[in-house]
């Protein structure tokens, strides 16, 4: 029987061991990560992921909202770069 089935049947989940409860730190983007995206000149804006577009946008001075589609982010970034 699976753990889920046991829990649904009224049983409790086994207590995790101390090794299982340790939390690993979440790595945050640093300025080195942002510079790395900006320095990759062989990649086109149209080929970047949403995360890469957001990071690149920050390096050139625009804050992009990743909740928008990638196509809209590319368009917004291109407009910002041509206006500057």
Phi and psi in degrees as a GROMACS rama.xvg file:
@    title "Ramachandran Plot"
@    xaxis  label "Phi"
@    yaxis  label "Psi"
@TYPE xy
-77.5319  164.894  UNK-2
-61.0086  -40.4428  UNK-3
-63.2546  -43.8923  UNK-4
-63.1505  -38.7181  UNK-5
-64.6383  -41.2587  UNK-6
-66.6371  -38.6982  UNK-7
-68.3287  -29.5391  UNK-8
-79.8016  -1.36286  UNK-9
105.426  -4.96833  UNK-10
-77.7633  160.669  UNK-11
-100.498  157.351  UNK-12
-73.6599  145.638  UNK-13
-66.4496  147.145  UNK-14
-68.9459  132.572  UNK-15
-72.0478  148.902  UNK-16
-74.5562  161.566  UNK-17
-57.8475  -30.8045  UNK-18
-66.6049  -33.4971  UNK-19
-77.0977  -21.1304  UNK-20
-93.0765  -3.2159  UNK-21
-70.5825  141.691  UNK-22
-105.851  126.38  UNK-23
-85.2981  143.624  UNK-24
-67.2336  143.914  UNK-25
-86.2261  128.12  UNK-26
-81.0587  131.46  UNK-27
-102.992  153.999  UNK-28
-66.7542  134.347  UNK-29
-108.517  173.892  UNK-30
-63.0803  -26.9438  UNK-31
-62.8536  -39.6126  UNK-32
-64.2132  -40.6065  UNK-33
-67.185  -40.7524  UNK-34
-65.713  -35.2598  UNK-35
-61.8748  -42.2696  UNK-36
-65.6925  -41.4073  UNK-37
-68.0583  -30.5104  UNK-38
-83.1761  -12.1201  UNK-39
-78.5891  87.2963  UNK-40
-80.3281  -14.0733  UNK-41
-80.0594  -6.83302  UNK-42
-104.687  133.622  UNK-43
-82.8318  153.711  UNK-44
-58.517  -36.4677  UNK-45
-70.5161  -15.5742  UNK-46
-98.0503  -4.22704  UNK-47
-78.1094  153.32  UNK-48
-79.4935  171.009  UNK-49
-60.6202  -39.2071  UNK-50
-65.4548  -41.9162  UNK-51
-66.675  -39.2581  UNK-52
-62.178  -43.038  UNK-53
-62.5887  -45.1074  UNK-54
-65.1282  -43.4186  UNK-55
-65.0105  -41.177  UNK-56
-57.8171  -39.9151  UNK-57
-63.8637  -35.0789  UNK-58
-70.3292  -26.9815  UNK-59
-98.977  -3.14303  UNK-60
104.214  22.2906  UNK-61
-129.574  141.304  UNK-62
-102.034  117.451  UNK-63
-100.487  147.251  UNK-64
-99.2647  110.788  UNK-65
-68.4194  -7.61067  UNK-66
-72.3272  -18.0683  UNK-67
-79.2876  166.093  UNK-68
-70.5077  157.534  UNK-69
-62.1389  -38.3474  UNK-70
-59.8176  -43.2841  UNK-71
-68.5312  -35.7444  UNK-72
-64.1416  -42.3246  UNK-73
-62.1424  -45.8646  UNK-74
-61.7142  -44.6338  UNK-75
-63.0454  -41.7577  UNK-76
-67.7461  -41.9052  UNK-77
-61.9259  -42.7234  UNK-78
-63.1657  -40.7838  UNK-79
-64.939  -41.8714  UNK-80
-69.8115  -34.9384  UNK-81
-75.5416  -29.2297  UNK-82
-76.4245  -23.9198  UNK-83
